[in-house]
């Protein structure tokens, strides 16, 4: 589904001026351009265009109330001056997985005085020497870069940078409910040794997992692109043997 069709589908019978959040992820931008989003979305506060094959931001409309823009996993390499001209109140900008290579590409963001959080995970620019120092110097009003402040402290839940806390709490509540006895009361003193052993086993399994530690920062790695090719080559060698 192309981007313009997705806008129409999501909008439904609503008027554009009544929409505050517009999520258009995984649709297709024809010729890499923004379509279907106009200045009629005058009250839009959140716009998500993740993985829509964007290559240019030239057609971004003027949206004075937009605070959060998600552009992850596209093919944007420049043209950020458009954002500075048309999204004056932007606070959160997510550009991870794009083609941003140089600090100079980000200079137009100096003209976004409200910008609080910038995400550049998996962009080549993150591999530059003194990358973080250079960005914070370029954008002195910035609070978070890739989810961490200038002192390398991770953003808190209240800053809107950590998701899933509410779901985690729900999981804990569900576990407590499952431990209730028939009368609906929790009797933790009667928990058997098997319960403790099971919990320890679960913790050991979690420790052995391959997931990155919480707060671990990711950077663009050109070797990632060749990983699948290496696996295919190994399979071919096994067949030859």
C-alpha positions, -999 to +999 in steps of 0.1 A: +000+000+000+014+034-009+017+062+015-012+082+001-036+053+003-024+046+039-032+081+049-067+078+035-073+045+052-061+057+086-080+089+083-113+072+076-143+095+081-123+119+103-113+154+093-075+160+091-078+188+117-091+163+143-061+140+140-034+143+167-014+111+159-008+096+125+010+063+121+019+053+086+047+027+092+056+001+066+037+017+037+055+028+005+066+063-004+063+066-042+096+079-056+108+082-020+086+113-014+059+122+012+024+121-001-011+125+014+001+146+044-009+182+041-012+214+062-048+204+069-034+182+097-029+214+116-033+198+151-010+168+144+014+162+173+029+128+164+038+115+129+053+081+124+069+072+090+090+042+099+103+021+070+083+038+042+113+041+018+117+079+021+147+094+004+137+131+007+118+154+030+110+181+005+073+175+006+070+177+044+041+202+051+042+229+077+029+214+109+032+240+137+020+216+165+041+185+156+062+175+185+073+140+176+085+127+142+096+091+136+116+086+104+135+054+113+147+029+087+144+050+057+170+063+031+173+099+042+208+113+038+202+151+041+177+179+035+170+183+072+166+221+067+131+213+057+123+202+092+138+233+107+117+255+084+083+237+088+083+219+122+093+247+145+080+230+177+095+196+171+108+180+203+116+144+194+133+133+162+141+097+154+164+091+124+179+057+133+187+035+103+191+063+078+220+074+056+233+102+078+271+102+076+284+136+086+279+160+115+274+188+090+242+171+078+227+177+112+236+214+113+201+226+102+187+211+134+202+241+153+171+260+141+148+237+161+149+254+195+125+229+211+144+198+201+150+177+232+157+142+219+176+130+188+180+093+178+207+084+153+212+047+161+225+026+132+236+057+112+272+059+100+277+092+118+277+074+151+311+059+142+328+093+139+354+103+165+339+124+193+305+118+178+285+125+210+306+155+221+302+170+186+264+166+186+259+181+220+282+210+211+262+215+178+229+213+196+233+228+231+196+226+238+195+188+233+188+167+264+191+132+250+211+117+221+203+081+213+184+079+246+213+091+268+221+126+282+254+144+280+266+126+311+258+092+295+228+087+318+198+069+303+165+088+299+138+081+324+102+069+318+089+104+324+110+117+295+091+094+271+123+075+261+117+042+279+088+021+267+072-011+281+073-002+318+036-005+321+036-039+304+063-051+327+042-041+357+012-060+343+033-092+339+043-089+376+007-085+386-003-116+366+024-136+383+011-126+417-024-135+407-013-170+397+003-176+431-030-170+450-044-199+469-080-211+466-092-185+490-077-157+469-049-150+494-011-152+487+007-174+512+044-169+504+056-188+535+042-220+521+061-217+488+081-250+483+117-254+474+107-263+439+093-228+434+126-212+444+145-236+422+123-228+392+128-191+397+166-195+399+165-216+367+146-188+350+171-162+361+200-184+348+183-187+314+178-149+313+215-144+322+226-167+293+205-148+267+220-131+238+201-098+242+221-067+248+222-053+283+197-026+292+210+008+281+236-006+257+241+018+228+241+005+192+262+018+164+262+012+127+284-017+117+292-024+081+300-061+089+263-066+097+255-064+060+278-093+052+267-116+080+239-134+060+262-138+030+288-155+052+262-180+065+251-188+030+288-195+020+292-219+049+262-238+038+275-242+003+309-254+016+291-281+037+273-293+006+305-296-014+321-317+013 
